[in-house]
Amino acid sequence: MKDSILSLWDNPGLLEKYYRKNKTEFKQEFKLLYPQLQGQPQAEFWYQRLSYESDRVSWGSPSEWKFVVIAALLAGILAKFPAIFSLNEEFFYPRNIGLIAFPFVAAYFARKNKLPFRSLVLPFGIILVAALYINLLPDNPESDTLFLACIHFPLLLWGILGFVFSDTKINNLPKRLDYLNFNGDAVIMGALLLLAGGFMSGITIGLFSLIGLQIEKFYFEYIVVFGLAAAPLVATHLTQTNPQLVNKVPPIIAKIFSPLVLVMLVIYLGAIVYAGKDPYNDREFLMIFNMLLIGVMALIFFSVAESSKEEKSGIDIWILVLLSLVTILVNGIALSAIAFRISEWGITPNRLAVLGVNILMLIHLLLVARMLIQTVLRRKKLEEVGLVLVRYLPVYLLWTGIVVFLFPVIFAFQ
């Protein structure tokens, strides 16, 4: 894109069209070009334009809110399907909880990015097929493959949402990085909305109870359900129309918690040895160990994604290097424990699923750690670490699809 910007530099009309076609990528590439263009009036104009952040809150256009309201109502109606059609809640919600949020947010970005219908056939076709498939799986509460399919299905939907967010372009790596940043912003905005909604709900129920009206049942069955279904859409819309509201919070969180988690992990590994805990024979401990690993992995990836947006000090990068190396050690312990359990007691769907994701995370961590070390040695730029990070994400999506679609068949729905 840098070459394209330079080739259109003397044609303001075409340059503007090029900017509107992909604003995020344009902004990133212009930032890299600015040092060699600095001082030119046109370069200073674009720099100020792309760097400007309004202090005013933008609510978006009426048509955008109309779409958000209609989509939120549809999501709420889907969430009420068990009550409307007398469905078993224990059957419906584990299989369909992801469908209440991700497809509607994907539709929001499809509309926002003005994606052509033909480019949406694949992602929404996969969503439809996957939804039918998971709802046709045998209703066996004791089935490990059903449990695995249900917990991996939202991850599959999350990956498809990222594909739509990236304009349905497989190789659009900067947009993938933006998608990770969007997730951080949306989670923070969603948490604030839920906190405010919970506070309002408590006041509302309390006020009605003072006049002798007990509205708890109605309120939770309708108002709360529709509010929870609307929260992802509203949070998404607010982060897209007002990026300045929360985009400064994730870097602060990453800067504070990365060193704290690093210290905690080192102490925790020492405490494991001192306490004599054995992840090789203690299944519950191994599960908690893997949950810790996934959480730390998420923090590393989140920190790298945030760091790639701006220059970081050497200390910040060193913290990420050390955190990734310690996490590789934790992953190695977990992986060896899983391999030991398989060699001793054989393959089960749960063990194979955990083994697969641990192998994928180890490879990913090694790639990211290698790039971070090269960044410390000044051989690579920090932006390249982020690209390595997001280039690997489709591998997780592929494994998730295998667990959702193939595991039930391979293990005879056990």
C-alpha positions in Angstrom: 0.0 0.0 0.0 2.9 2.4 0.6 3.8 2.3 -3.1 0.1 3.0 -3.9 0.0 6.0 -1.6 3.1 7.4 -3.2 1.9 6.8 -6.7 -1.4 8.7 -5.9 0.3 11.4 -3.9 -0.2 14.1 -6.6 -3.8 13.1 -7.2 -5.9 14.2 -4.2 -9.1 12.8 -5.5 -7.9 9.3 -6.1 -5.9 9.4 -2.8 -9.1 10.2 -1.0 -10.9 7.3 -2.6 -8.0 5.0 -1.7 -8.2 6.2 1.9 -11.9 5.6 2.1 -11.5 2.1 0.7 -9.4 0.9 3.7 -8.9 3.6 6.3 -7.1 1.5 8.9 -4.5 0.1 6.6 -4.0 3.6 5.0 -3.4 5.1 8.4 -0.8 2.5 9.3 1.1 2.8 6.1 1.0 6.6 6.1 2.5 6.5 9.6 5.5 4.6 8.2 5.8 7.0 5.2 5.4 10.2 7.2 9.1 10.6 8.1 10.1 10.8 4.4 7.2 13.1 3.6 7.4 15.3 6.6 7.4 19.0 5.9 5.3 18.9 2.8 2.0 20.7 3.2 -0.1 17.8 2.0 1.8 15.4 4.3 1.1 17.7 7.3 -2.6 17.9 6.3 -2.9 14.1 6.2 -0.9 13.7 9.4 -3.2 16.1 11.3 -6.3 14.5 9.8 -5.3 10.9 10.7 -4.1 11.9 14.1 -7.1 14.0 15.1 -9.3 12.6 17.9 -12.5 14.4 18.7 -13.5 14.9 22.4 -17.1 14.8 21.4 -19.1 11.6 21.6 -20.5 10.4 18.3 -23.6 8.4 18.3 -23.6 7.4 14.7 -26.3 8.0 12.1 -30.0 7.2 12.6 -29.7 4.4 10.0 -26.9 2.8 11.9 -28.9 2.8 15.1 -31.9 1.5 13.3 -29.8 -1.5 12.2 -28.4 -2.0 15.7 -31.9 -1.9 17.3 -33.4 -4.3 14.7 -30.4 -6.7 15.0 -30.6 -6.5 18.8 -34.3 -7.4 18.8 -33.6 -10.3 16.5 -30.8 -11.5 18.8 -33.2 -11.1 21.8 -35.9 -13.1 20.1 -33.3 -15.9 19.3 -32.4 -15.9 23.0 -36.1 -16.4 23.9 -36.5 -19.4 21.5 -36.8 -21.9 24.4 -39.7 -20.0 25.8 -41.3 -19.2 22.4 -41.1 -22.8 21.0 -41.1 -24.7 24.3 -37.5 -25.9 23.8 -35.3 -27.6 26.5 -33.0 -24.8 27.8 -30.3 -27.3 28.7 -30.4 -28.4 25.0 -30.6 -25.0 23.4 -28.3 -22.7 25.2 -25.0 -24.7 25.3 -25.3 -25.2 21.5 -26.6 -21.8 20.5 -25.2 -19.2 22.9 -22.6 -18.1 20.4 -25.3 -17.6 17.7 -27.0 -14.9 19.9 -24.0 -12.6 19.5 -21.5 -13.3 16.7 -23.6 -13.5 13.6 -25.3 -10.2 14.3 -22.0 -8.4 15.0 -20.7 -10.0 11.8 -23.8 -8.5 10.0 -23.0 -5.1 11.5 -19.5 -5.1 10.1 -20.7 -6.5 6.7 -23.0 -3.5 6.5 -20.5 -1.0 7.9 -17.8 -2.1 5.4 -20.3 -2.3 2.5 -19.2 -5.8 1.6 -20.7 -7.3 -1.5 -23.2 -10.1 -1.1 -21.0 -12.7 -2.9 -18.2 -12.2 -0.4 -20.6 -13.0 2.5 -21.9 -16.3 1.1 -18.9 -18.3 2.5 -18.8 -16.9 6.1 -22.6 -16.9 6.7 -22.9 -20.2 4.8 -20.5 -21.8 7.3 -22.4 -20.3 10.2 -25.7 -21.7 8.9 -24.2 -25.2 8.3 -22.4 -25.2 11.7 -25.6 -24.1 13.5 -27.7 -26.9 11.8 -24.9 -29.5 12.5 -24.5 -28.7 16.2 -28.2 -28.7 16.8 -28.6 -32.1 15.1 -25.9 -33.8 17.3 -27.4 -36.5 19.5 -28.7 -35.2 22.8 -26.4 -37.0 25.2 -25.4 -34.9 28.2 -22.6 -37.4 29.0 -21.0 -37.1 25.6 -17.5 -35.6 25.7 -17.6 -34.8 21.9 -20.8 -32.8 22.4 -19.3 -30.9 25.2 -16.2 -30.1 23.1 -18.3 -29.1 20.1 -20.4 -26.7 22.3 -17.4 -25.0 23.8 -15.5 -24.7 20.5 -18.5 -23.5 18.5 -18.3 -19.9 19.8 -14.6 -19.9 19.0 -15.4 -20.9 15.4 -18.0 -18.1 15.2 -15.4 -15.7 16.7 -13.0 -16.6 13.9 -15.7 -16.1 11.2 -16.5 -12.7 12.7 -12.8 -11.9 12.3 -12.9 -12.9 8.7 -15.9 -10.6 8.0 -14.1 -7.8 10.0 -11.1 -8.2 7.7 -13.4 -7.6 4.7 -13.4 -11.3 3.9 -9.8 -11.1 2.7 -7.7 -14.0 4.0 -4.3 -12.2 3.7 -5.4 -8.8 5.2 -3.0 -9.1 8.1 -3.3 -5.4 9.4 -7.1 -5.9 9.6 -6.5 -9.1 11.7 -4.4 -7.1 14.1 -7.1 -4.4 14.2 -9.6 -7.2 15.0 -7.6 -8.2 18.1 -7.5 -4.6 19.2 -11.3 -4.3 18.5 -11.9 -7.3 20.8 -10.0 -5.6 23.7 -12.0 -2.3 23.2 -15.3 -4.2 22.8 -14.8 -6.2 26.0 -14.1 -3.1 28.0 -17.1 -1.2 26.5 -19.3 -4.3 27.0 -18.2 -4.6 30.7 -19.0 -1.0 31.3 -22.5 -1.4 29.7 -23.2 -4.5 31.7 -22.0 -2.8 34.9 -24.3 0.2 34.3 -27.2 -2.2 33.3 -26.8 -4.2 36.5 -26.8 -1.0 38.6 -29.9 0.2 36.8 -31.7 -3.2 37.2 -31.0 -3.2 40.9 -32.5 0.3 41.3 -35.5 -0.5 39.1 -36.4 -3.7 40.9 -35.9 -2.0 44.3 -38.1 1.0 43.4 -41.0 -1.2 42.2 -40.7 -3.4 45.3 -41.2 -0.3 47.4 -44.7 0.2 45.9 -45.6 -3.5 46.3 -44.9 -4.7 42.7 -42.6 -7.7 42.3 -41.3 -7.5 38.8 -38.3 -9.7 39.1 -39.6 -12.6 37.1 -40.8 -10.5 34.2 -37.7 -8.2 34.3 -35.2 -11.0 34.2 -37.1 -13.0 31.6 -37.5 -10.2 29.1 -35.6 -7.0 29.9 -32.4 -8.6 31.1 -32.4 -11.2 28.3 -32.9 -8.6 25.6 -30.4 -6.3 27.2 -27.7 -9.1 27.3 -28.4 -9.9 23.7 -28.1 -6.3 22.7 -24.9 -5.6 24.7 -22.4 -7.0 22.1 -24.0 -5.0 19.3 -24.2 -1.7 21.3 -20.6 -2.1 22.5 -19.4 -2.8 19.0 -21.2 0.3 17.6 -19.9 2.6 20.3 -16.3 1.4 19.8 -16.6 1.9 16.1 -18.1 5.4 16.3 -16.0 6.5 19.3 -12.6 4.8 19.3 -11.2 7.5 21.6 -13.5 6.3 24.4 -11.7 3.2 25.3 -8.6 2.8 23.0 -6.3 4.2 25.7 -7.4 1.7 28.3 -6.1 -1.6 26.8 -2.5 -0.3 26.6 -2.6 0.7 30.2 -4.0 -2.7 31.2 -1.3 -4.4 29.2 1.5 -2.3 30.6 0.4 -2.9 34.2 -0.5 -6.5 34.1 2.3 -7.9 31.9 5.1 -7.5 34.5 2.7 -8.5 37.3 1.7 -11.8 35.5 5.4 -12.4 34.8 6.3 -12.2 38.5 3.3 -14.3 39.4 4.2 -17.0 37.0 7.8 -17.3 38.2 6.6 -17.5 41.8 3.8 -19.9 40.9 6.2 -22.3 39.2 8.4 -22.3 42.3 5.4 -22.8 44.5 4.4 -25.9 42.4 7.8 -27.5 43.2 7.6 -26.5 46.8 4.0 -27.8 47.3 4.8 -31.1 45.4 1.8 -30.7 43.0 1.8 -33.2 40.2 0.1 -32.2 36.9 0.9 -35.6 35.5 -1.5 -37.5 37.8 -3.8 -34.8 39.1 -6.4 -34.2 36.4 -8.1 -31.2 38.1 -4.7 -29.5 38.6 -3.9 -30.0 35.0 -7.2 -28.4 33.9 -6.5 -25.3 36.1 -2.9 -25.3 34.7 -4.2 -25.2 31.2 -6.7 -22.4 32.0 -3.8 -20.4 33.5 -1.8 -21.0 30.3 -4.7 -19.9 28.0 -5.1 -16.7 30.1 -1.4 -15.8 30.0 -1.4 -16.6 26.2 -4.3 -14.2 25.7 -2.5 -11.5 27.7 0.7 -11.9 25.6 -1.2 -11.7 22.3 -3.2 -8.8 23.6 -0.1 -7.0 24.7 1.7 -7.6 21.4 -1.3 -6.4 19.4 -1.5 -3.2 21.5 2.3 -2.7 21.4 2.4 -2.9 17.6 0.3 0.3 17.4 3.0 2.5 18.9 6.6 2.6 19.9 7.5 0.7 23.1 10.5 1.1 25.4 13.1 -1.6 25.6 11.8 -2.6 29.1 8.3 -3.2 27.8 9.6 -5.5 25.0 11.9 -7.3 27.4 8.9 -8.0 29.7 7.1 -9.5 26.7 10.1 -11.6 25.8 10.5 -13.0 29.4 6.7 -13.5 29.7 6.6 -15.5 26.4 9.6 -17.6 27.5 8.1 -18.4 30.9 4.8 -19.3 29.2 6.7 -21.6 26.8 8.0 -23.4 29.9 4.5 -23.6 31.4 3.2 -24.9 28.0 5.9 -27.5 27.9 5.0 -28.8 31.3 1.3 -29.0 30.4 2.1 -30.7 27.1 4.3 -33.3 28.7 1.6 -34.0 31.3 -1.0 -34.5 28.6 1.3 -36.8 26.6 2.0 -38.8 29.8 -1.8 -39.2 30.5 -2.4 -40.4 26.9 0.5 -42.9 27.1 -0.8 -44.2 30.4 -4.6 -44.2 29.9 -5.1 -43.9 26.2 -6.7 -41.3 23.9 -10.0 -39.7 24.7 -11.7 -36.8 23.0 -10.8 -34.4 25.8 -7.2 -35.4 25.9 -6.8 -35.2 22.1 -8.5 -31.8 22.0 -6.3 -30.4 24.8 -3.1 -32.0 23.2 -3.9 -30.4 19.9 -4.5 -26.9 21.2 -1.4 -27.1 23.4 0.8 -28.0 20.5 -0.6 -25.2 18.4 -0.1 -22.7 21.3 3.5 -23.9 21.8 4.3 -23.4 18.1 2.7 -20.0 18.1 4.5 -18.9 21.3 7.9 -20.0 19.8 7.2 -17.9 16.7 6.2 -14.8 18.7 9.1 -15.2 21.2 11.6 -15.5 18.3 10.3 -12.3 16.7 10.3 -10.5 20.1 13.9 -11.5 20.7 14.8 -10.3 17.2 13.0 -7.0 18.0 15.2 -6.6 21.2 18.3 -7.2 19.0 17.1 -4.5 16.6 16.8 -7.0 13.7 13.0 -6.7 13.4 10.4 -4.0 14.0 7.7 -4.4 16.6 5.0 -4.1 13.9 6.4 -7.4 12.4 5.7 -9.2 15.7 2.1 -8.3 15.4 1.9 -9.6 11.9 3.5 -12.9 12.9 1.0 -13.1 15.7 -2.1 -12.7 13.5 -0.7 -14.8 10.6 -1.0 -17.9 12.7 -4.6 -17.3 13.9 -6.3 -19.3 11.0 -4.5 -22.5 12.3 -6.6 -22.2 15.5 -9.7 -21.8 13.4 -8.9 -24.9 11.5 -8.4 -26.9 14.6 -11.6 -25.6 16.1 -13.5 -26.7 12.9 -12.0 -30.2 13.3 -13.1 -30.4 16.9 -16.6 -29.2 16.1 -17.3 -31.1 13.0 -15.0 -34.2 13.0 -14.6 -35.2 16.7 -18.2 -36.3 17.2 -18.0 -38.5 14.1 -14.5 -39.9 14.8 -15.4 -40.8 18.4 -18.9 -42.1 17.5 -20.6 -39.2 19.3 -19.2 -40.5 22.7 
